[in-house]
Amino acid sequence: MLGVSTGYAYKIIRGLNEELKTKGYRTICGKVPTKYFEEKFYGLTVAM
């Protein structure tokens, strides 16, 4: 999806999870909500 290596993709996911944790959301290692991902990478607005 991102066109990067698997290791770098997981690094991006960890960063997104850290952002969600600071906002008070619970996270699962290795996973990010699809809508949040789309908002960050494609500029779509998401109401969470």
Legacy VTK file of the C-alpha trace (Angstrom):
# vtk DataFile Version 3.0
C-alpha trace
ASCII
DATASET POLYDATA
POINTS 48 float
0.000 0.000 0.000
2.781 2.436 0.908
5.437 1.048 -1.411
8.012 0.678 1.386
9.717 -2.262 3.080
7.848 -4.270 5.689
10.124 -3.042 8.465
9.555 0.600 7.557
5.797 0.024 7.309
5.786 -1.313 10.881
7.786 1.746 11.969
5.061 3.964 10.475
2.373 1.923 12.249
4.205 2.298 15.572
4.286 6.058 15.049
0.581 6.201 14.287
-0.145 4.095 17.375
1.871 6.518 19.514
-0.221 9.406 18.162
-3.410 7.539 19.023
-2.137 6.752 22.536
-1.444 10.436 23.200
-5.035 11.165 22.150
-6.276 8.645 24.728
-7.167 5.739 22.429
-6.249 2.123 23.093
-4.067 0.537 20.426
-3.137 -2.932 19.208
0.491 -3.551 18.230
0.858 -3.870 14.461
-2.604 -2.502 13.685
-4.043 0.948 13.027
-7.687 1.790 12.289
-8.142 2.070 8.517
-9.944 5.406 8.702
-7.158 6.928 10.803
-4.541 5.644 8.365
-6.441 7.107 5.400
-6.728 10.452 7.179
-2.980 10.631 7.818
-1.813 9.454 4.377
-4.534 10.537 1.977
-5.878 13.647 3.719
-9.376 12.285 4.249
-11.214 13.651 7.277
-12.382 11.162 9.847
-14.666 11.616 12.838
-13.460 9.319 15.634
LINES 1 49
48 0 1 2 3 4 5 6 7 8 9 10 11 12 13 14 15 16 17 18 19 20 21 22 23 24 25 26 27 28 29 30 31 32 33 34 35 36 37 38 39 40 41 42 43 44 45 46 47
